[in-house]
Amino acid sequence: MTYRVIQWSTGNVGRHALRLVARHPDLELVGLWVHGADKVGRDAGELAGIDPLGVTATDDADALLALDADCVVYTATADLRPAEAIADMARICASGKNVVSSSVVPLVFPPHVDPQMRRPLEEACAAAGVSCFTSGIDPGWANDLLPLVLTGTCEYVTELRVMEIVNYATYAQPTVLFDTMGFGKPLDATPLLLVPGVLSFAWGGTVKSLAAGLGVEVEELREVHERRPATSTLDLGFGVVEEGTTAALRFEVQGIVGGAPRIVLEHVTRLDDALAPDWPQPAGHSGYRVVVTGNPSYTCDVQMMGDDGDHNTGGLVGTAARIVNAIPAVCEAPPGLLSVHDLPLVTGRGLLRP
């Protein structure tokens, strides 16, 4: 069966998702929404960096929602506009289209999101008989699917830690790095990410999803973080981080079970590999790590690399591919807000190239 798909945005994740949809053997691109006026009227293939596709980009949401389509890939940035993004997706679902998304990351585990906040999307799914699945790489498969697979091979588990250990120097999204995460800011500044409660809002759903897979309840979410300064000025090409300002960030969202942190999500983020040498290091180059303490204990390192030789590209493609490749399963799933617990194993069926 071929599923008709609309791509919604062509930003850091969306441009990769657009290419993946166009090349997937079971998907047909039928529409493309863009934000920038300079992209309106251009061929989708041009925006994806591939041959022309015969689909013209538009900013006319009503026209797109009137199309006959099975699913919309919604990748519009939502860090600063989660309620608006949920309203967007609710409108899409109300038009009778399933949604796969990487945008409102707490929705990786829908029960984590306040009922009032998620209600419009839930009601739209129920009324139209469609589903909405949010995932990516982190939050996403690197810290919900992969850890649950490993714990399923244990006699017992005493602690589960999921980690991102990544150099963000080539992650060319200035708003996220400088405003949201606080790189280039004084060490005592309070960027959006470090406002109390924000870490738990963004990544608490992952912790609770892991707890659900282990059959336990999280009693409390705790946040801890530390920062290190740049030892020299760093010119990233899309912004400058002055010596003495924040250039490395480490944080944890701890899921408290039985009074102790038993399920922990940790990020170790640097803009230079030489910073914070005492912090956890990647296995080779940037990637993800799952540490299961139990019997047996496991340490599983996943290193990523895009075909352009950059690990951050690999992460963006891995984010896009997780949701695009899940489209058939989401379209066939029962209506509602879905998590990793609701889908069958999604494989690279049809993607092997000679």
C-alpha positions as CSV (number, residue, x, y, z in Angstrom):
1,M,0.0,0.0,0.0
2,T,1.2,3.5,-0.8
3,Y,0.5,6.2,1.8
4,R,0.0,9.8,0.7
5,V,2.0,12.3,2.8
6,I,2.3,16.0,3.4
7,Q,5.5,17.4,4.8
8,W,5.0,20.3,7.2
9,S,8.2,22.5,7.3
10,T,11.7,22.3,5.9
11,G,13.9,23.3,8.8
12,N,16.7,21.3,10.4
13,V,14.7,18.1,10.7
14,G,12.0,18.8,8.0
15,R,14.4,19.1,5.1
16,H,15.7,15.6,5.8
17,A,12.1,14.3,6.4
18,L,11.1,15.7,3.0
19,R,13.9,13.8,1.3
20,L,13.1,10.6,3.2
21,V,9.4,10.8,2.3
22,A,10.2,11.4,-1.4
23,R,12.5,8.4,-1.5
24,H,10.5,5.9,0.6
25,P,9.0,3.1,-1.5
26,D,5.7,3.0,0.4
27,L,5.2,6.8,0.6
28,E,4.0,9.4,-1.9
29,L,4.7,13.1,-1.3
30,V,1.5,15.1,-2.2
31,G,2.0,18.4,-0.4
32,L,4.6,20.7,1.3
33,W,4.0,23.5,3.8
34,V,6.8,26.1,4.2
35,H,7.2,29.1,6.5
36,G,9.5,31.4,4.6
37,A,8.1,33.4,1.8
38,D,11.3,32.7,-0.2
39,K,10.4,29.0,-0.3
40,V,6.8,29.4,-1.5
41,G,6.4,28.3,-5.1
42,R,9.6,26.3,-5.2
43,D,9.7,22.6,-6.1
44,A,9.9,20.3,-3.1
45,G,12.8,18.5,-4.7
46,E,14.8,21.7,-4.9
47,L,14.2,22.4,-1.2
48,A,15.2,18.8,-0.3
49,G,18.4,19.0,-2.4
50,I,17.3,16.3,-4.8
51,D,15.7,16.1,-8.3
52,P,12.4,17.9,-8.9
53,L,9.4,16.1,-7.5
54,G,6.5,18.0,-9.1
55,V,5.2,19.2,-5.7
56,T,5.1,22.9,-5.1
57,A,5.8,24.4,-1.7
58,T,3.0,26.6,-0.2
59,D,2.1,28.4,3.0
60,D,-1.6,27.9,2.4
61,A,-2.5,25.5,5.2
62,D,-6.2,25.4,4.2
63,A,-5.3,24.2,0.7
64,L,-3.0,21.5,2.1
65,L,-5.6,20.2,4.6
66,A,-8.1,19.9,1.7
67,L,-5.8,17.5,0.0
68,D,-6.4,13.7,0.0
69,A,-3.6,12.5,2.3
70,D,-3.1,9.8,4.9
71,C,-0.4,11.5,7.0
72,V,1.3,14.7,7.8
73,V,5.0,14.8,8.9
74,Y,4.9,17.8,11.3
75,T,8.5,19.0,12.1
76,A,7.9,22.7,12.7
77,T,10.0,24.0,15.6
78,A,8.0,24.1,18.8
79,D,10.4,24.7,21.7
80,L,9.0,28.2,22.2
81,R,5.5,27.5,21.0
82,P,4.3,24.1,22.2
83,A,0.7,25.2,22.6
84,E,0.6,26.6,19.1
85,A,2.2,23.4,17.7
86,I,-0.4,21.3,19.4
87,A,-3.1,23.5,18.0
88,D,-1.6,23.0,14.5
89,M,-1.5,19.3,14.9
90,A,-5.0,19.2,16.3
91,R,-6.2,21.1,13.2
92,I,-4.4,18.6,10.9
93,C,-5.9,15.6,12.8
94,A,-9.3,17.2,12.6
95,S,-9.0,17.2,8.8
96,G,-8.8,13.4,8.9
97,K,-5.0,13.0,8.6
98,N,-2.7,11.1,10.9
99,V,0.4,12.9,12.2
100,V,3.9,11.9,12.9
101,S,6.0,14.6,14.6
102,S,9.3,15.5,16.2
103,S,8.1,18.9,17.5
104,V,6.5,18.8,21.0
105,V,8.9,16.4,22.6
106,P,7.0,15.7,25.9
107,L,4.4,14.0,23.7
108,V,6.7,11.0,23.3
109,F,4.8,9.8,26.3
110,P,1.4,11.5,26.1
111,P,0.3,10.9,29.7
112,H,3.2,13.1,30.8
113,V,1.6,16.1,29.2
114,D,-0.9,18.1,31.2
115,P,-4.4,16.9,30.2
116,Q,-5.6,20.4,29.5
117,M,-2.7,20.9,27.1
118,R,-3.0,17.7,25.2
119,R,-6.9,17.6,25.2
120,P,-7.3,19.5,21.8
121,L,-5.1,16.9,20.1
122,E,-6.8,13.9,21.8
123,E,-10.2,15.2,20.9
124,A,-9.3,15.8,17.3
125,C,-7.8,12.3,17.0
126,A,-10.9,10.7,18.5
127,A,-13.3,12.7,16.4
128,A,-11.5,12.0,13.1
129,G,-10.4,8.5,13.9
130,V,-6.7,9.2,13.4
131,S,-3.5,8.9,15.4
132,C,-0.6,11.1,16.4
133,F,2.9,9.8,17.1
134,T,5.8,11.9,18.4
135,S,9.3,10.7,18.4
136,G,12.8,11.3,17.1
137,I,16.3,10.4,18.4
138,D,16.3,12.2,21.8
139,P,13.6,12.2,23.0
140,G,13.0,9.2,20.8
141,W,14.4,5.8,19.9
142,A,17.8,6.3,21.5
143,N,16.3,6.7,24.9
144,D,13.0,4.9,24.8
145,L,13.0,2.1,22.3
146,L,16.6,0.9,22.6
147,P,16.7,0.9,26.5
148,L,13.4,-1.1,26.6
149,V,14.8,-3.7,24.3
150,L,17.9,-4.1,26.5
151,T,15.9,-4.4,29.8
152,G,13.8,-7.1,28.2
153,T,16.8,-9.4,28.2
154,C,17.6,-9.0,32.0
155,E,16.8,-11.1,35.1
156,Y,16.5,-7.9,37.1
157,V,17.3,-4.2,36.7
158,T,18.4,-1.9,39.6
159,E,19.2,1.2,37.6
160,L,18.6,2.5,34.0
161,R,20.6,5.5,32.6
162,V,20.2,6.9,29.1
163,M,22.7,9.4,27.9
164,E,23.4,11.8,25.0
165,I,27.1,12.7,24.7
166,V,27.4,15.1,21.8
167,N,29.5,17.9,20.6
168,Y,27.0,20.6,19.3
169,A,29.6,22.8,17.5
170,T,28.1,21.9,14.1
171,Y,24.4,22.0,15.2
172,A,23.7,25.1,13.3
173,Q,20.5,26.2,15.1
174,P,21.5,29.5,16.9
175,T,18.2,30.0,18.7
176,V,18.4,26.6,20.3
177,L,22.1,26.8,21.2
178,F,22.3,30.4,22.4
179,D,18.8,31.3,23.6
180,T,17.3,27.9,24.7
181,M,20.5,26.2,26.0
182,G,22.4,29.3,27.1
183,F,25.7,28.7,25.3
184,G,27.8,31.9,25.0
185,K,25.9,33.2,28.1
186,P,27.4,33.9,31.6
187,L,27.7,30.8,33.8
188,D,25.2,32.2,36.2
189,A,22.6,33.1,33.5
190,T,19.3,31.2,33.4
191,P,18.4,30.2,29.8
192,L,15.0,28.7,29.0
193,L,16.3,25.2,29.3
194,L,17.4,25.7,32.9
195,V,14.3,27.5,34.2
196,P,13.1,25.1,36.9
197,G,10.7,22.6,35.4
198,V,11.7,22.9,31.8
199,L,14.0,19.9,31.8
200,S,11.3,17.8,33.3
201,F,8.7,19.0,30.9
202,A,10.9,18.2,27.9
203,W,12.5,14.9,29.0
204,G,10.3,13.7,31.9
205,G,8.1,11.9,29.3
206,T,11.1,9.8,28.4
207,V,11.8,8.9,32.0
208,K,8.1,8.0,32.6
209,S,8.0,6.0,29.4
210,L,10.9,3.9,30.6
211,A,9.2,3.5,34.0
212,A,6.0,2.3,32.2
213,G,8.1,-0.3,30.3
214,L,9.6,-1.5,33.6
215,G,6.2,-1.5,35.3
216,V,7.0,1.1,38.0
217,E,5.7,4.5,38.9
218,V,8.0,7.6,39.0
219,E,7.4,9.3,42.4
220,E,9.2,12.5,41.5
221,L,11.3,14.1,38.8
222,R,14.5,15.8,39.9
223,E,16.7,18.1,37.9
224,V,20.4,18.7,38.3
225,H,22.9,20.5,36.1
226,E,26.4,22.0,35.9
227,R,28.2,24.2,33.3
228,R,31.8,24.8,32.2
229,P,33.2,27.9,30.5
230,A,35.0,28.2,27.1
231,T,38.8,28.3,27.7
232,S,39.2,30.3,24.5
233,T,36.9,32.1,22.1
234,L,35.0,29.6,19.8
235,D,33.8,30.8,16.4
236,L,31.1,28.2,15.3
237,G,30.4,29.9,12.0
238,F,26.9,30.7,13.0
239,G,27.8,32.4,16.3
240,V,30.7,33.2,18.6
241,V,31.1,31.9,22.2
242,E,33.5,34.1,24.1
243,E,36.1,32.8,26.5
244,G,34.7,32.5,30.0
245,T,31.1,32.0,28.8
246,T,29.1,28.8,28.9
247,A,30.5,26.2,26.4
248,A,29.7,22.9,28.1
249,L,26.5,21.8,29.8
250,R,25.6,18.6,31.7
251,F,22.2,17.9,33.1
252,E,20.1,15.0,34.5
253,V,16.4,14.4,34.8
254,Q,16.2,11.8,37.6
255,G,13.2,9.5,37.9
256,I,12.8,8.7,41.6
257,V,11.6,5.2,42.3
258,G,11.6,3.8,45.9
259,G,13.1,7.1,47.1
260,A,16.2,6.9,44.9
261,P,17.1,7.9,41.3
262,R,16.6,4.6,39.4
263,I,15.8,5.9,35.9
264,V,18.0,8.8,34.8
265,L,18.2,10.7,31.6
266,E,21.6,12.5,31.2
267,H,22.9,15.0,28.6
268,V,26.6,15.9,28.3
269,T,26.9,18.7,25.7
270,R,30.1,20.3,24.6
271,L,31.1,22.8,22.0
272,D,34.7,21.6,22.1
273,D,35.8,18.0,22.7
274,A,38.6,19.3,25.1
275,L,36.1,20.8,27.5
276,A,35.1,19.1,30.8
277,P,37.5,16.1,30.3
278,D,36.2,14.6,33.6
279,W,32.7,14.4,32.3
280,P,31.5,11.2,30.5
281,Q,33.2,10.9,27.1
282,P,31.7,9.4,23.9
283,A,32.8,6.0,22.6
284,G,34.8,7.3,19.6
285,H,32.7,10.2,18.5
286,S,29.4,11.8,19.6
287,G,26.4,9.6,20.2
288,Y,24.1,7.9,22.7
289,R,24.7,5.5,25.6
290,V,22.4,3.2,27.5
291,V,23.6,1.8,30.8
292,V,21.5,-1.0,32.3
293,T,22.6,-2.0,35.8
294,G,21.3,-5.5,36.7
295,N,21.8,-9.0,35.7
296,P,23.3,-8.9,33.1
297,S,24.4,-5.3,33.1
298,Y,24.8,-3.7,29.7
299,T,26.5,-0.6,28.3
300,C,25.4,0.0,24.8
301,D,27.0,2.9,22.8
302,V,25.4,4.2,19.5
303,Q,27.6,6.4,17.4
304,M,25.9,8.3,14.6
305,M,27.3,9.8,11.4
306,G,25.6,11.4,8.4
307,D,26.7,10.6,4.9
308,D,28.3,14.1,4.9
309,G,30.7,13.0,7.7
310,D,29.0,15.0,10.4
311,H,27.5,13.4,13.5
312,N,24.9,16.2,14.0
313,T,23.6,15.5,10.5
314,G,23.4,11.8,11.5
315,G,21.2,12.8,14.5
316,L,18.9,14.9,12.4
317,V,18.5,12.2,9.8
318,G,17.9,9.6,12.6
319,T,15.2,11.9,14.1
320,A,13.5,12.3,10.7
321,A,13.8,8.7,9.8
322,R,12.2,7.4,13.0
323,I,9.0,9.3,12.3
324,V,8.9,8.9,8.5
325,N,9.5,5.2,8.6
326,A,6.8,4.8,11.3
327,I,4.1,6.3,9.0
328,P,2.6,3.0,7.8
329,A,2.4,1.7,11.4
330,V,0.8,5.0,12.7
331,C,-1.7,5.0,9.9
332,E,-2.8,1.5,10.8
333,A,-2.8,2.0,14.5
334,P,-6.0,2.6,16.6
335,P,-7.0,6.3,16.9
336,G,-5.3,8.4,19.6
337,L,-2.0,9.7,20.9
338,L,0.6,7.0,20.5
339,S,3.9,6.3,22.2
340,V,6.6,3.7,21.6
341,H,4.5,1.3,23.6
342,D,1.7,1.4,21.1
343,L,3.6,0.6,17.9
344,P,5.0,-2.7,16.4
345,L,8.7,-2.8,15.6
346,V,9.4,-0.3,12.9
347,T,12.2,-1.6,10.6
348,G,13.9,-0.4,7.4
349,R,11.6,-2.4,5.2
350,G,12.2,-1.5,1.6
351,L,15.2,0.7,2.4
352,L,18.1,-1.6,1.5
353,R,19.9,-0.3,-1.6
354,P,22.2,-2.5,-3.7
